[in-house]
Amino acid sequence: MAFQTEPEPERGANLPILPGISRIVANNPGPMTYHGTNTYLIETAQGLVVLDPGPEDHPEHVEAIMRHTGGQIALILVSHTHHDHVGAVAALKEKTSAPTVGFKVSGLDSFDADIRLNDGDTVAGMVAIHTPGHALDHLCFALPAKSGEKVLFSADHVMSWSTSIVSPPGGDMKDYFDSLNVLLNRDDEIYLSGHGPMLREPRDLVRAMLAHRVMRENAIAEKLKTGAASTYTLMDTLYSQVNPRLRNAAERNVLAHLLKMEIEGKVAREGETWRAA
């Protein structure tokens, strides 16, 4: 797959992307977050909207959001309730009193959005698209054309720099396949994701991601034809070249594939191992 890279962005800076859209990158770099979480500032008819305030325990990031918005925030949008996106919501809301917006069912006991969205609902001129898979409460937000191009805030469902982890129980591989197909059937021209740079011609990458997942699933099926195996053994075989820091995530992806294949009648569990059905 043709992933993109970018130089490490300036911390605390308000980085323009498109007319009316900029980002502040949180200082939480890592193998799962690239340079850090993208917090988007979006100008709308309803006022300035902040999408994904970032991780907890980063007060300097919240201060940067306050500095670049003057605290004049109409809404705080949450794409999904993983801590690197929702962790700073409480601190930002305390400073601004802005209402929070998220999916109608939260994946986190400590967060309930003030405004709860269904798939297809509109908020501040953006359409919410429920895209479970990476997270059960994952939302993408479609924005009317900017500079003649249709923009989708794709959060962690599709990122320009890497594939996404699908970790049960919050992550679901069948949902992930279905949600990729939802995006493939849309005509968005630019994706702005939760981590990494802007992605143009995004459906090429979506197609590649679907093909990659099908390839992984076929490889799991072929391996199980030789005998039962644990998730660790399957990961060790299929992801032998992966960064050691990503091996746990790779094993979670294997488990997500197996659970999908179990529902489809392709594999069965035998204690701690799996076999071909």
C-alpha positions in Angstrom: 0.0 0.0 0.0 1.2 3.5 -0.8 1.3 5.2 2.6 2.4 8.8 3.1 4.9 10.4 5.4 5.5 13.9 6.6 8.1 15.8 8.6 7.4 16.1 12.3 5.0 19.0 12.6 5.6 22.1 14.8 4.1 21.4 18.2 1.5 23.9 19.5 1.2 25.5 16.0 -2.0 26.1 14.1 -1.2 24.5 10.8 -3.5 25.4 7.8 -4.7 22.6 5.6 -7.6 23.9 3.5 -9.6 27.2 3.7 -11.4 27.1 7.0 -9.6 24.0 8.3 -6.4 23.7 10.3 -4.9 21.3 12.7 -2.8 21.2 15.9 -0.8 18.0 16.4 -0.6 16.7 19.9 2.7 15.7 21.4 1.8 12.0 21.7 3.9 10.4 19.0 4.2 6.6 18.9 3.9 3.4 16.8 0.1 3.7 16.9 -0.2 7.5 16.6 2.5 8.5 14.2 3.6 12.1 15.1 0.5 12.5 17.3 -3.2 13.0 17.3 -4.6 15.6 14.9 -6.9 18.1 16.5 -8.9 19.9 13.8 -10.2 23.4 14.0 -13.1 23.8 11.5 -14.8 27.0 10.6 -18.6 26.5 10.2 -21.7 28.6 10.0 -22.4 27.6 13.6 -19.0 28.8 14.7 -15.6 27.2 15.3 -15.7 23.5 15.8 -12.9 21.4 17.4 -12.7 17.8 16.3 -10.8 15.4 18.6 -9.2 17.5 21.4 -6.5 14.9 21.9 -5.1 12.8 24.8 -5.3 13.3 28.5 -2.3 14.6 30.5 -1.2 17.0 27.8 -2.3 20.4 29.2 0.0 22.2 26.8 -2.1 20.8 23.9 -5.3 22.1 25.5 -3.6 25.5 26.0 -2.7 25.5 22.3 -6.3 24.9 21.4 -7.4 27.7 23.6 -4.7 30.1 22.3 -5.6 29.5 18.6 -9.4 29.6 19.2 -9.5 32.3 21.8 -11.7 29.9 23.7 -14.6 30.7 21.3 -15.6 27.1 20.5 -19.1 26.3 19.3 -18.8 22.5 19.5 -16.4 19.8 20.6 -16.7 16.8 18.2 -15.4 13.4 19.1 -14.7 10.9 16.3 -14.5 8.0 18.7 -13.7 7.3 22.4 -10.1 6.0 22.3 -8.1 7.9 24.8 -5.8 9.7 22.4 -8.9 11.4 20.9 -11.2 11.9 23.8 -8.8 12.2 26.7 -8.6 16.0 26.7 -12.4 16.6 26.2 -13.1 17.2 29.8 -10.4 19.8 30.2 -11.4 21.7 27.1 -15.1 21.6 28.0 -14.3 22.9 31.5 -12.5 25.9 29.9 -15.1 26.7 27.2 -18.4 25.1 28.3 -18.8 24.0 24.6 -21.2 21.1 24.2 -19.7 17.8 23.2 -20.8 15.8 20.1 -20.4 12.0 19.5 -22.1 8.8 18.5 -25.3 8.0 20.3 -23.7 5.0 22.0 -20.4 5.7 23.7 -17.6 3.2 23.9 -16.4 4.7 27.1 -18.2 4.7 30.4 -16.7 8.1 31.4 -17.9 9.9 28.3 -21.4 10.7 27.2 -21.8 13.3 24.5 -24.2 16.2 25.1 -25.3 15.8 21.5 -25.7 12.2 20.4 -25.6 11.4 16.7 -27.1 8.7 14.6 -25.6 7.7 11.3 -26.6 10.3 8.7 -27.3 13.1 11.2 -26.0 16.6 10.5 -24.1 18.8 12.9 -22.6 22.2 12.1 -23.2 21.5 8.4 -21.3 18.2 8.5 -22.8 14.8 8.0 -22.0 12.1 10.6 -21.2 8.7 9.1 -21.1 5.8 11.5 -18.0 3.7 10.6 -17.6 1.0 13.2 -14.7 -1.4 13.0 -11.7 0.3 14.6 -14.1 1.3 17.4 -17.8 0.6 17.9 -18.7 4.3 18.2 -16.4 5.6 15.3 -17.8 8.5 13.3 -16.4 10.1 10.2 -17.6 13.6 9.3 -18.3 14.7 5.7 -17.9 18.4 5.0 -19.4 20.3 2.0 -16.9 21.0 -0.7 -13.9 23.1 0.3 -12.1 24.7 -2.7 -14.3 22.6 -4.9 -13.3 19.3 -3.2 -15.3 17.1 -0.9 -13.7 16.6 2.4 -14.1 13.7 4.9 -12.7 13.7 8.4 -11.9 10.0 8.4 -10.4 9.8 11.9 -8.8 6.4 12.6 -10.9 4.4 10.1 -8.7 5.3 7.2 -5.3 7.0 7.7 -2.8 8.1 5.2 0.3 6.8 7.0 -0.8 3.3 8.2 -3.5 0.7 8.5 -5.7 0.7 11.6 -5.8 -1.7 14.4 -9.0 -3.7 14.9 -8.9 -4.9 18.5 -11.9 -6.9 19.9 -14.2 -6.4 21.7 -14.5 -2.7 20.7 -13.0 -3.4 17.3 -14.9 -5.7 14.9 -13.4 -6.9 11.7 -16.7 -7.6 9.9 -17.8 -4.0 10.8 -14.4 -2.8 9.5 -14.9 -4.5 6.1 -18.5 -3.1 5.9 -17.4 0.4 6.9 -14.6 0.4 4.3 -17.2 -0.4 1.7 -19.4 2.4 2.9 -16.5 4.9 2.2 -15.6 3.2 -1.1 -19.2 3.9 -2.3 -18.8 7.6 -1.5 -17.2 10.3 -3.7 -15.1 12.1 -1.1 -11.9 13.6 -2.7 -9.8 14.4 0.4 -9.5 12.5 3.7 -8.3 14.3 6.9 -7.4 11.5 9.3 -6.8 11.3 13.1 -3.1 10.9 12.6 -0.8 11.9 9.7 -1.1 14.1 6.6 -4.0 14.9 4.2 -4.9 12.1 1.8 -5.9 12.8 -1.8 -7.6 10.3 -4.1 -8.5 8.3 -0.9 -10.5 5.5 -2.5 -7.3 4.0 -4.0 -6.1 3.4 -0.5 -9.5 2.2 0.7 -9.4 -0.4 -2.1 -5.9 -1.4 -1.1 -6.9 -1.8 2.5 -9.8 -4.0 1.6 -7.5 -6.2 -0.5 -4.9 -6.3 2.2 -7.5 -7.6 4.8 -8.7 -10.2 2.3 -5.1 -11.3 1.8 -4.6 -11.6 5.6 -7.8 -13.6 5.9 -6.8 -16.0 3.1 -3.4 -16.4 4.7 -5.0 -17.3 8.0 -7.2 -19.9 6.3 -4.3 -21.5 4.5 -2.2 -21.7 7.7 -5.1 -23.4 9.6 -5.4 -26.0 6.8 -2.0 -27.3 8.1 -3.4 -27.7 11.7 -4.8 -25.8 14.6 -2.9 -22.8 15.8 -3.1 -20.1 18.5 -3.5 -16.4 17.7 0.2 -15.9 18.7 1.4 -18.6 16.3 -0.7 -17.1 13.5 0.6 -13.6 14.2 4.2 -14.9 14.5 3.8 -16.6 11.1 1.9 -13.9 9.2 3.6 -10.8 10.7 7.1 -12.1 11.1 8.6 -8.8 9.7 6.5 -6.5 11.8 8.1 -4.0 14.2 8.4 -5.7 17.6 6.5 -2.8 19.2 3.5 -3.7 16.9 3.3 -7.4 17.6 0.6 -7.2 20.2 -1.5 -5.0 17.9 -0.9 -7.5 15.1 -2.1 -10.4 17.3 -5.3 -8.4 18.1 -5.9 -8.0 14.3 -5.5 -11.8 13.9 -8.1 -12.3 16.6 -10.4 -9.9 14.9 -10.1 -11.8 11.7 -10.7 -15.1 13.4 -13.8 -13.9 15.1 -15.2 -12.7 11.7 -14.3 -16.0 10.1 -16.0 -17.9 13.0 -19.2 -16.0 12.4 -18.9 -16.9 8.7 -18.4 -20.6 9.5 -14.8 -20.7 8.2 -13.0 -21.5 11.5 -13.8 -22.9 14.9 -12.3 -22.6 18.3 -10.7 -25.5 20.3 -9.8 -24.0 23.7 -6.9 -21.6 23.1 -6.4 -22.6 19.5 -8.3 -22.3 16.2 -8.8 -24.7 13.4 -10.4 -24.7 9.9 -14.1 -25.5 10.1 
